[in-house]
Amino acid sequence: MDHDAPSSLMQRGSPHAITGWLAVALAPILIPLGLIAMVLPGKKTVDRTPEDVAGFMSDLLDGSGGVWDWDEFESVPITDPKLDAIRLRAIPFGPPNPNVEGLRALIAEAVALIEKPTGP
């Protein structure tokens, strides 16, 4: 490490972080707003399709998912109760040691929920 380097080069925090007196001044305003937002009614689930659900699990198995994809999948409830049940059952099959057979079975279950087009 270069001890002659300016201290600004060694800073690791975000340059946009609110710190010091400004953080103290804004805290009495922002904290109550955050608490109010938590208790207000609103949609607490996300709309996902069977393809989305199968995709999250497939991405985990083939390694194509991003670092936070599985975390998002397991952390956010799904509006459709059938898909949310699959999500809940998939959580223990995920990282750090994915259960390949269990996830494949749940992928097949999600794919089976895909609406088949009705034709003539």
N, C-alpha and C positions, 0 to 999 in steps of 0.2 A: 504494500500500500504506500502511496506517495504521501508523505507527511507534509509536503509543501503545497499540496493541492488546495485550492480554495474550498472553504466549507460548503459552498453552494453545490459543488460537485459530489459531495458525500451525502447530501440530503436524500432520503428515500421516500419521504411522505409526498402526498399529492400537492402540487402547487396551488390547487383550488380548494384545499381544506380550509374550513373556517376554524380559526384558533384564537386564543388570547381573549382580549376584552370583547371582541365581536361575538365570539361563541357564548360568552357569559351573558351578554346583553340580549342575544336572540333566544337563549334557552327558555326563559319564562313564556315566550310566545310559541315556540316550536314544539315543546314537550306537550302542552295541553292539546294543541292541534293534532299531534300524532295519536294521543289517547282517544280523542273524539273520533278520529278516522277509524280507529280499531273497533269502536262499538257501533258505529253507524251501520244501518242495514245496507247491504250491497251484495253483489255476487261474489261468493267466496270460492267458486269453482271455475273451471275452464272447460270450454266446449272442445272436445276432441272426437275425432272419427275413429272407427275401428282401425283404419289404415295408420293413423297417427300412433295409436297404442301399440300396434304390431311393429311399427317403425322404430319406436324407442327401444323395444326389446331386441329387435334385429340389429340395430346399430350397436347395442352393447355387445352382442355376440360376435359381430364381425369387426368390431373395433373402429367403426366409422363415425361413431358418435363423438360429440365434443365433450370436454371435461365436465361440464355442468349439465349435460343433457339428462343423465340418469337422475341426478339430484332434483332437477326440475320435475321429472316424471314422477318420482316417488313422493315429492313434497306437495304437489298441487292436486287437490281433489278434482275429479272429473264429474261433470254435470250428469252424464248418463250413468245410472246406477250399475248397469251391467259392465260397462267399461271400467268404472271405478272399482268394482269388485275384482276385476282382473288386475288392475293396478295394485290394489292392496295385497293380493296373493303373490304378485311379482316381486314385491319389495324384499322379502327374505332371500329371493333367488338372485339378487343383484350383487354388486361389488361388496366386498373385495374379491370373493371367490364365486363367480357366477355359476349357478346350477343350470347347465346347458339344457339338459333334458326337461327340466321344469319350465324354463323359459320357452323352449320350443313348443311345449304343450299349450302354454298360455298364448303364444303367437297364433297357433292353430285355432284356439278358441276365439281370439279377436277377429281373425280372418273370417271365421264362420259367421260373424255378426255383420259382415259387409252386405249391404242390401244388394240383392241380385236384381238386375234390371228386368222389368216385366215387359215382355214383348207380345206381338200378335201370335 
